[in-house]
Amino acid sequence: MATVPQTDTAQEPEPGRTPRGEEPAGEHASPQAGRRRQAHWHAPLVGVVGRPWKRRKKHPATGQGAGPLEEPSPLPPLPGTEPTGLRRLLRHIEPLSQIARAARFYPARLAVTVFAAIIMVVTLLLSLPIATASGKHSDFLDALFTATSAVCVTGLNTVDTATYWSTFGHVVIILAAAVGGLGVMTLASLLSLAVSRHVGLTQRMLAASENQSRLGEVGRLLRAVIYTATGCELLLILILLPCFLSHGLDVGHALWYAFFMALSIFNNAGFVIMPGGLAAYSTDWWIGLPIILGTFMGAVGFPVILDIMGRRRHPRTWSLHTKLTLTTYLALTVASTLAIATFEWNNPLTYGSLPTSGKIMTALINGVNARSSGLSTIPPEHMHEATWFLQDALMFVGGGSASTAGGIKVTTFAVLLLAILAEARGDQDIEAFGRRITPSTVRLSVAVAFIGSSIIGLATLLLLQMTNLSLDRILFEVISAFATVGLSTGITPSLPDGAKYVIVALMFVGRVGTMTAASALALRERRRVIRMPEASPMIG
């Protein structure tokens, strides 16, 4: 039998064309071939020259390319493709591109990460010998606690701020409070602007949600926030400076105290560097009024301030958020001022020894600051237990959204209260100021309140197990840390190390925000196409 020789059935390529998967060689090589083998300058920086394509080994019997893949020998770089200065620069800035990508697509996680990084930097600065008045290294836990309290604008301390830290330490603390006062979402937006030069859509949505602004106004809002904060702080400095001068201080100390206290008041930080605290100014209205008004400006929130400034001649056109915030904030301030004054009017350790004008001013300070800054002209540890319990509720509510205050926010409290009233009246819709509140807003308010109360309950159980202190003191300390208020019954320095770490975690979570922390863990929105049938289980 004649043997038919096997022939290759593969067709020869047409002139000028190359089989798929192979590069042309020799005289048919195209100029694009070399460029395809090297990475473009705008592509991911995986190398200067592209990896050569793998080829298959020829089958031993047929001679066809059906064998396993073989690794080709590395090709020498083509002329002109050696690493250039631009490629080296791009290789070094690739980590910045990753930060920009995180700022655009994972802004909540980036905000939490940046906040934690700032706390660690401040901790390292406060650990330096130059940061303490004694010139020695501070304890790590004291530095971490103070740094967290400053960045989270709380004001709780394990050491005396006025005497333990040096001038350098005071500068670090107040600058950390100024950065923390801008807010988590504002900080993340600023980082995104600095790195990627623009704000991504996801970031705009979060920032718009945080600040109640339209998507296109986020960049303008960030600039307005910085201008507003700087203007308010400069105004407070000009008001406080003559007050400190009138108390016999020299110009240098008066200017430094005015600068520190202005930033502490507006950012609701609660730090005081005057020896003896504010007790010496308990009857001075020129100190008390700036504290009340500055705390109010910082606690109502930047969106409210900007809305009022932009529509000051037309209050009826204010947004629902502004109306709810102002109404609830002022109502709580009046009610808490009257209640605290009633409880403490004859207490010899608090209001009893003050003149009538001093009692009124102190009651106003406590009514405003019990929900945000924590500044007080009297020691809270000497108040009645009824006052502690009232302040627990006030601290839990907190101040306005996108503000320097903490808590669940007054708008959350207002929405929950309106929902209860609507249910009691049998109304189908929840309405306020001629507007209908959406069901998603009500669900969000319930979630925020539940998450906040759960965190407080868990932390209270932990501290009760770690210490031998009473429930009222522990609960006061826990809510003050979570709501970033800074009031204390005097137990903070004596807490064990484990309890101090719990307080640190509470301040961080309270400042970052319950919803932001949840978004950092899972930033996604789930939409279900298929909806289950409705059912109404028995409630109550």
C-alpha positions as CSV (number, residue, x, y, z in Angstrom):
1,M,0.0,0.0,0.0
2,A,1.4,3.3,-1.0
3,T,1.9,5.7,1.8
4,V,0.4,9.1,1.3
5,P,2.7,11.7,2.8
6,Q,1.0,14.0,5.3
7,T,0.8,17.6,4.2
8,D,0.2,20.7,6.3
9,T,-3.3,21.8,5.6
10,A,-2.7,25.3,7.1
11,Q,-3.0,28.0,4.5
12,E,-0.2,30.3,4.0
13,P,-0.9,33.8,5.2
14,E,-1.5,36.5,2.6
15,P,1.3,38.9,2.0
16,G,1.3,41.6,4.6
17,R,-0.8,39.6,7.1
18,T,0.3,37.6,10.0
19,P,-1.3,34.5,11.6
20,R,-3.3,35.4,14.7
21,G,-1.3,35.3,17.9
22,E,2.1,35.9,16.2
23,E,4.0,39.1,15.5
24,P,5.3,39.8,12.0
25,A,9.0,39.6,11.7
26,G,11.6,40.7,9.2
27,E,10.6,43.0,6.4
28,H,6.9,42.6,7.1
29,A,7.3,43.9,10.7
30,S,5.0,46.9,11.3
31,P,5.8,49.9,13.4
32,Q,2.8,49.0,15.7
33,A,4.4,45.7,16.6
34,G,7.0,47.1,18.9
35,R,4.6,49.5,20.4
36,R,2.2,46.6,21.2
37,R,4.9,44.9,23.2
38,Q,5.5,47.8,25.5
39,A,3.2,49.3,28.1
40,H,1.6,52.6,27.3
41,W,2.4,55.5,29.7
42,H,-1.3,55.7,30.8
43,A,-1.7,51.9,31.3
44,P,-1.3,50.2,34.7
45,L,2.4,50.4,35.6
46,V,3.2,46.7,35.4
47,G,6.5,47.2,33.6
48,V,8.3,49.3,31.1
49,V,8.4,46.7,28.3
50,G,5.4,44.4,27.8
51,R,5.8,40.7,28.6
52,P,6.5,38.6,25.4
53,W,3.7,36.5,24.2
54,K,3.9,32.8,25.1
55,R,4.1,30.3,22.2
56,R,3.1,26.7,22.1
57,K,5.7,24.0,21.7
58,K,5.4,22.0,18.4
59,H,3.9,18.5,18.8
60,P,6.7,15.9,18.3
61,A,4.6,13.9,15.8
62,T,2.8,16.4,13.8
63,G,5.1,19.4,14.2
64,Q,2.0,21.6,14.8
65,G,1.7,24.1,17.7
66,A,-0.4,21.8,19.9
67,G,2.0,21.2,22.7
68,P,2.2,22.9,26.1
69,L,3.1,26.6,26.4
70,E,6.7,27.4,26.6
71,E,8.3,30.5,28.2
72,P,10.2,32.5,25.5
73,S,13.5,34.0,26.3
74,P,13.2,37.6,27.4
75,L,13.4,40.0,24.5
76,P,15.9,42.8,24.8
77,P,14.4,46.3,25.0
78,L,13.9,48.0,21.7
79,P,15.8,51.1,21.0
80,G,14.1,54.1,22.7
81,T,12.1,51.9,25.1
82,E,14.6,52.0,28.1
83,P,13.1,53.4,31.3
84,T,12.8,57.1,31.0
85,G,12.4,59.8,33.7
86,L,8.6,60.0,33.0
87,R,8.2,56.2,33.4
88,R,10.2,56.2,36.6
89,L,8.1,59.1,37.9
90,L,4.9,57.2,37.0
91,R,6.2,54.2,38.8
92,H,6.7,56.2,41.9
93,I,3.3,57.9,41.8
94,E,1.3,54.7,41.2
95,P,0.4,54.4,45.0
96,L,-1.1,57.9,44.7
97,S,-3.3,56.6,41.9
98,Q,-4.5,53.8,44.2
99,I,-5.4,56.4,46.8
100,A,-7.3,58.4,44.2
101,R,-9.2,55.3,43.1
102,A,-10.1,54.6,46.8
103,A,-11.2,58.2,47.2
104,R,-13.5,57.8,44.2
105,F,-15.0,54.3,44.7
106,Y,-14.5,53.7,48.5
107,P,-14.8,57.1,50.1
108,A,-16.3,56.0,53.4
109,R,-13.5,53.4,54.0
110,L,-10.9,56.0,53.0
111,A,-12.4,58.5,55.4
112,V,-12.1,56.0,58.3
113,T,-8.6,55.1,57.3
114,V,-7.5,58.7,57.0
115,F,-9.1,59.6,60.3
116,A,-7.2,56.7,62.0
117,A,-4.0,57.7,60.3
118,I,-4.3,61.3,61.6
119,I,-4.9,60.0,65.1
120,M,-1.7,57.9,64.9
121,V,0.3,60.8,63.6
122,V,-1.0,63.0,66.5
123,T,-0.2,60.2,68.9
124,L,3.4,60.0,67.7
125,L,3.7,63.8,68.0
126,L,2.3,63.8,71.6
127,S,4.7,61.0,72.5
128,L,7.7,63.2,71.8
129,P,9.5,64.7,74.8
130,I,9.0,68.2,73.4
131,A,5.2,67.7,73.8
132,T,5.2,67.4,77.6
133,A,6.0,70.1,80.1
134,S,8.4,67.8,81.9
135,G,10.4,67.1,78.8
136,K,9.9,63.4,79.1
137,H,8.2,60.9,76.9
138,S,4.5,60.6,77.7
139,D,2.8,57.3,78.2
140,F,1.6,55.8,75.0
141,L,-2.0,55.3,76.3
142,D,-2.2,58.9,77.5
143,A,-0.9,60.2,74.1
144,L,-3.3,57.9,72.2
145,F,-6.2,58.9,74.4
146,T,-5.5,62.7,74.1
147,A,-4.9,62.4,70.3
148,T,-8.2,60.5,69.8
149,S,-10.0,63.0,72.0
150,A,-8.6,65.9,70.0
151,V,-9.1,64.6,66.5
152,C,-12.6,63.4,67.5
153,V,-13.3,66.8,69.1
154,T,-14.4,65.2,72.4
155,G,-12.4,66.8,75.3
156,L,-12.0,63.8,77.6
157,N,-8.6,63.6,79.2
158,T,-6.5,61.2,81.3
159,V,-4.1,64.0,82.2
160,D,-4.5,67.7,82.9
161,T,-4.3,69.5,79.6
162,A,-3.1,72.8,81.0
163,T,-0.2,71.5,83.1
164,Y,0.8,68.2,81.5
165,W,1.4,69.3,77.9
166,S,3.9,71.9,76.7
167,T,3.1,74.7,74.3
168,F,4.1,72.4,71.4
169,G,1.7,69.8,72.8
170,H,-1.1,72.4,73.0
171,V,-0.5,73.4,69.4
172,V,-0.7,69.8,68.3
173,I,-3.9,69.3,70.2
174,I,-5.7,72.3,68.9
175,L,-4.6,71.8,65.3
176,A,-5.8,68.2,65.5
177,A,-9.2,69.4,66.8
178,A,-9.4,71.9,63.9
179,V,-8.8,69.1,61.4
180,G,-11.3,66.8,63.2
181,G,-13.9,69.6,63.2
182,L,-14.1,69.6,59.5
183,G,-15.8,66.3,59.5
184,V,-15.1,62.9,58.1
185,M,-16.8,63.4,54.7
186,T,-15.3,66.8,54.2
187,L,-11.8,65.4,55.0
188,A,-12.3,62.6,52.5
189,S,-13.5,65.0,49.8
190,L,-10.5,67.3,50.4
191,L,-8.2,64.3,50.0
192,S,-9.9,63.3,46.8
193,L,-9.6,66.8,45.4
194,A,-5.9,67.0,46.3
195,V,-5.0,63.6,44.8
196,S,-7.2,63.1,41.8
197,R,-8.1,66.8,41.3
198,H,-11.8,65.9,41.1
199,V,-14.5,64.3,43.2
200,G,-15.9,61.0,42.0
201,L,-19.6,60.3,41.7
202,T,-19.7,58.0,44.7
203,Q,-17.9,60.6,46.8
204,R,-20.2,63.3,45.6
205,M,-23.2,61.3,46.5
206,L,-21.8,60.7,50.0
207,A,-20.8,64.3,50.5
208,A,-24.1,65.5,49.2
209,S,-25.9,63.2,51.6
210,E,-23.8,64.3,54.5
211,N,-24.1,68.0,53.7
212,Q,-27.6,68.0,52.2
213,S,-26.2,69.6,49.0
214,R,-26.7,68.9,45.3
215,L,-24.0,66.9,43.5
216,G,-22.7,69.7,41.5
217,E,-22.3,71.9,44.6
218,V,-19.9,69.7,46.6
219,G,-16.8,71.4,45.6
220,R,-18.3,74.8,46.3
221,L,-19.6,73.6,49.6
222,L,-16.1,72.4,50.7
223,R,-14.7,75.8,50.0
224,A,-17.6,77.5,51.9
225,V,-17.0,75.2,54.9
226,I,-13.4,76.2,55.2
227,Y,-14.2,79.9,54.7
228,T,-17.1,79.7,57.2
229,A,-15.0,77.9,59.9
230,T,-12.1,80.3,59.5
231,G,-14.3,83.4,59.6
232,C,-16.1,82.2,62.8
233,E,-12.9,81.3,64.5
234,L,-11.3,84.7,63.7
235,L,-14.4,86.5,65.0
236,L,-14.2,84.5,68.3
237,I,-10.6,85.4,68.6
238,L,-11.4,89.1,68.3
239,I,-14.1,88.8,70.9
240,L,-12.1,86.8,73.4
241,L,-8.9,88.7,73.2
242,P,-10.1,91.9,75.1
243,C,-11.8,89.6,77.6
244,F,-8.6,87.9,78.5
245,L,-6.7,91.2,78.5
246,S,-9.3,92.6,81.0
247,H,-8.4,89.7,83.4
248,G,-4.8,91.0,83.7
249,L,-3.1,88.7,81.2
250,D,-0.3,90.1,79.0
251,V,-0.8,90.4,75.3
252,G,1.1,87.2,74.4
253,H,-0.9,84.9,76.8
254,A,-4.2,86.6,76.1
255,L,-3.7,86.1,72.3
256,W,-2.7,82.5,72.8
257,Y,-5.6,81.8,75.1
258,A,-8.0,83.5,72.7
259,F,-6.7,81.5,69.7
260,F,-6.8,78.2,71.5
261,M,-10.3,78.7,73.0
262,A,-11.7,80.1,69.8
263,L,-10.8,76.9,67.9
264,S,-11.9,74.8,70.9
265,I,-15.3,76.5,71.1
266,F,-16.2,76.5,67.4
267,N,-15.0,72.9,66.9
268,N,-16.8,71.8,70.1
269,A,-13.5,70.2,71.2
270,G,-13.9,70.9,74.9
271,F,-10.2,71.5,75.7
272,V,-9.2,74.2,78.1
273,I,-5.6,75.4,78.7
274,M,-6.2,78.0,81.4
275,P,-5.0,76.8,84.8
276,G,-8.1,76.0,86.9
277,G,-10.3,75.7,83.8
278,L,-13.3,78.0,83.3
279,A,-14.3,78.2,87.0
280,A,-12.8,81.7,87.2
281,Y,-15.0,82.9,84.4
282,S,-18.3,81.5,85.7
283,T,-19.9,85.0,86.1
284,D,-18.2,86.7,83.1
285,W,-20.8,87.2,80.3
286,W,-18.0,88.3,77.9
287,I,-16.6,84.8,78.1
288,G,-19.9,83.0,78.5
289,L,-21.7,84.5,75.5
290,P,-18.9,83.6,73.0
291,I,-18.9,80.1,74.4
292,I,-22.7,79.8,73.9
293,L,-22.8,81.4,70.4
294,G,-19.6,79.7,69.1
295,T,-20.8,76.3,70.3
296,F,-24.2,76.9,68.6
297,M,-22.5,77.9,65.3
298,G,-20.3,74.8,65.3
299,A,-23.1,72.4,66.5
300,V,-25.9,73.3,64.1
301,G,-23.9,72.2,61.1
302,F,-22.3,73.8,58.0
303,P,-25.3,73.2,55.7
304,V,-27.6,75.1,58.1
305,I,-25.2,78.0,58.3
306,L,-24.8,78.2,54.6
307,D,-28.5,77.9,54.0
308,I,-29.2,80.8,56.4
309,M,-26.5,83.0,54.9
310,G,-27.7,82.4,51.4
311,R,-31.4,82.9,52.1
312,R,-31.2,85.2,55.2
313,R,-33.9,87.5,53.7
314,H,-36.3,84.7,52.9
315,P,-36.6,82.3,55.9
316,R,-39.6,80.6,54.3
317,T,-37.3,79.3,51.6
318,W,-35.0,77.5,54.0
319,S,-34.7,73.8,53.5
320,L,-36.5,71.3,55.6
321,H,-33.2,70.2,57.1
322,T,-32.5,73.7,58.2
323,K,-36.0,74.2,59.7
324,L,-35.9,70.9,61.5
325,T,-32.4,71.4,62.9
326,L,-33.0,74.9,64.2
327,T,-36.5,74.1,65.7
328,T,-35.3,71.0,67.4
329,Y,-32.0,72.5,68.6
330,L,-33.6,75.6,70.1
331,A,-36.4,73.7,71.7
332,L,-34.0,71.3,73.4
333,T,-31.8,74.2,74.4
334,V,-34.6,76.0,76.1
335,A,-36.0,72.9,77.8
336,S,-32.6,71.7,79.0
337,T,-31.6,75.1,80.3
338,L,-34.8,75.4,82.4
339,A,-34.6,71.8,83.6
340,I,-30.9,72.0,84.6
341,A,-31.4,75.4,86.3
342,T,-34.3,73.8,88.3
343,F,-32.3,70.8,89.4
344,E,-29.1,72.7,90.3
345,W,-30.4,76.2,91.5
346,N,-29.8,75.5,95.2
347,N,-27.0,73.0,94.9
348,P,-24.2,74.6,97.0
349,L,-21.5,72.7,95.0
350,T,-22.7,74.0,91.6
351,Y,-25.1,76.9,91.2
352,G,-25.8,77.7,94.9
353,S,-22.9,80.0,95.5
354,L,-23.3,82.0,92.2
355,P,-25.2,85.2,91.8
356,T,-28.4,85.1,89.8
357,S,-26.8,86.4,86.6
358,G,-24.1,83.7,87.1
359,K,-26.7,81.0,87.6
360,I,-28.5,82.0,84.4
361,M,-25.3,82.1,82.3
362,T,-24.1,78.8,83.7
363,A,-27.5,77.2,83.0
364,L,-27.4,78.5,79.4
365,I,-23.9,77.1,78.9
366,N,-24.9,73.7,80.3
367,G,-28.1,73.7,78.2
368,V,-26.1,74.3,75.0
369,N,-22.8,72.5,75.7
370,A,-24.4,69.4,77.2
371,R,-25.0,68.2,73.7
372,S,-21.8,69.1,72.0
373,S,-18.7,70.9,73.3
374,G,-18.6,69.8,76.9
375,L,-17.3,73.1,78.1
376,S,-18.6,74.0,81.6
377,T,-17.9,76.6,84.2
378,I,-18.8,74.2,87.0
379,P,-17.5,70.6,87.7
380,P,-20.1,68.1,86.5
381,E,-19.1,65.6,89.2
382,H,-20.9,67.7,91.8
383,M,-24.2,67.7,90.0
384,H,-27.3,65.8,91.1
385,E,-28.0,62.4,89.6
386,A,-31.1,63.7,88.0
387,T,-29.0,66.2,86.1
388,W,-26.7,63.5,85.0
389,F,-29.6,61.4,83.7
390,L,-31.0,64.5,81.8
391,Q,-27.6,65.2,80.3
392,D,-27.3,61.5,79.2
393,A,-30.4,62.0,77.0
394,L,-29.1,65.4,75.7
395,M,-25.7,64.0,74.9
396,F,-27.2,61.1,73.1
397,V,-29.2,63.4,70.8
398,G,-26.2,65.6,70.1
399,G,-26.2,68.4,67.5
400,G,-26.8,69.0,63.8
401,S,-25.8,66.8,60.9
402,A,-22.5,67.6,59.2
403,S,-21.4,69.6,62.3
404,T,-18.7,69.4,64.9
405,A,-21.2,67.8,67.3
406,G,-21.7,64.1,67.8
407,G,-24.7,62.0,68.9
408,I,-27.4,60.7,66.7
409,K,-28.2,64.3,65.6
410,V,-31.2,66.4,66.3
411,T,-32.8,65.7,62.9
412,T,-32.8,62.0,63.7
413,F,-34.5,62.7,67.0
414,A,-37.0,65.0,65.2
415,V,-37.9,62.4,62.6
416,L,-38.4,59.7,65.2
417,L,-40.6,62.1,67.2
418,L,-42.6,63.1,64.2
419,A,-43.1,59.4,63.3
420,I,-44.4,58.6,66.8
421,L,-46.8,61.6,66.6
422,A,-48.0,60.6,63.1
423,E,-48.7,57.0,64.3
424,A,-50.5,58.3,67.4
425,R,-52.8,60.5,65.2
426,G,-53.3,57.7,62.7
427,D,-51.7,59.7,59.8
428,Q,-50.5,57.8,56.8
429,D,-47.7,60.3,56.0
430,I,-45.1,62.0,58.2
431,E,-45.2,65.7,57.5
432,A,-43.2,68.7,58.7
433,F,-43.2,72.3,57.5
434,G,-45.3,71.5,54.5
435,R,-43.1,68.6,53.4
436,R,-43.6,64.9,53.5
437,I,-40.7,62.9,55.0
438,T,-39.9,59.8,53.0
439,P,-40.1,56.3,54.5
440,S,-36.4,55.7,53.8
441,T,-35.5,58.7,56.0
442,V,-37.5,57.2,58.8
443,R,-35.8,53.8,58.4
444,L,-32.4,55.5,58.4
445,S,-33.3,57.4,61.6
446,V,-34.4,54.2,63.3
447,A,-31.2,52.5,62.2
448,V,-29.0,55.3,63.5
449,A,-30.7,55.4,66.9
450,F,-30.6,51.6,67.2
451,I,-26.9,51.3,66.3
452,G,-26.0,54.1,68.6
453,S,-27.9,52.7,71.6
454,S,-26.5,49.3,70.9
455,I,-22.9,50.6,71.0
456,I,-23.6,52.5,74.2
457,G,-25.1,49.4,75.8
458,L,-22.2,47.2,74.9
459,A,-19.6,49.7,76.1
460,T,-21.5,50.2,79.4
461,L,-21.5,46.4,80.0
462,L,-17.7,46.2,79.3
463,L,-16.9,49.1,81.7
464,L,-19.2,47.8,84.4
465,Q,-17.2,44.5,84.2
466,M,-13.8,46.2,84.2
467,T,-14.5,48.7,87.1
468,N,-16.3,48.9,90.4
469,L,-17.9,52.2,89.6
470,S,-21.7,52.8,89.7
471,L,-23.9,52.6,86.7
472,D,-24.8,56.3,86.6
473,R,-21.1,57.4,86.4
474,I,-20.3,54.7,83.8
475,L,-23.3,55.5,81.6
476,F,-22.4,59.2,81.8
477,E,-18.8,58.6,80.7
478,V,-19.8,56.2,77.9
479,I,-22.4,58.5,76.4
480,S,-20.1,61.5,76.7
481,A,-17.4,59.6,74.7
482,F,-19.8,58.2,72.1
483,A,-21.4,61.6,71.5
484,T,-18.0,63.4,71.6
485,V,-19.1,65.8,74.3
486,G,-16.3,65.5,76.8
487,L,-18.2,66.0,80.0
488,S,-17.1,63.6,82.8
489,T,-17.9,62.9,86.4
490,G,-14.1,62.8,87.1
491,I,-13.5,59.1,86.6
492,T,-11.6,59.2,83.4
493,P,-8.0,59.4,84.8
494,S,-8.7,56.6,87.3
495,L,-10.1,54.1,84.7
496,P,-8.0,50.9,84.1
497,D,-6.1,50.7,80.8
498,G,-8.7,48.3,79.3
499,A,-11.5,50.7,80.0
500,K,-9.5,53.6,78.5
501,Y,-9.1,51.7,75.3
502,V,-12.9,51.2,75.2
503,I,-13.4,54.9,75.6
504,V,-10.9,55.5,72.7
505,A,-12.9,53.2,70.5
506,L,-16.1,54.9,71.5
507,M,-14.8,58.4,70.6
508,F,-13.6,57.2,67.2
509,V,-16.9,55.4,66.3
510,G,-18.9,58.4,67.7
511,R,-17.0,60.9,65.6
512,V,-16.8,58.8,62.4
513,G,-20.5,58.3,62.7
514,T,-22.6,55.2,63.0
515,M,-23.7,55.3,59.4
516,T,-20.3,56.1,58.0
517,A,-18.8,53.2,59.9
518,A,-21.4,50.9,58.5
519,S,-20.7,52.3,55.0
520,A,-17.0,51.7,55.5
521,L,-17.7,48.0,56.1
522,A,-20.1,47.5,53.2
523,L,-20.6,50.5,50.8
524,R,-23.1,49.1,48.4
525,E,-26.8,49.5,47.7
526,R,-28.9,46.4,47.1
527,R,-31.9,46.6,44.9
528,R,-34.2,43.6,44.6
529,V,-36.2,43.1,41.5
530,I,-38.6,40.6,43.1
531,R,-40.4,41.8,46.2
532,M,-42.1,39.6,48.7
533,P,-45.8,39.9,49.6
534,E,-46.6,42.1,52.5
535,A,-47.5,40.9,56.0
536,S,-48.3,42.7,59.3
537,P,-47.0,40.9,62.4
538,M,-48.4,41.9,65.8
539,I,-46.5,44.8,67.5
540,G,-46.6,45.6,71.2
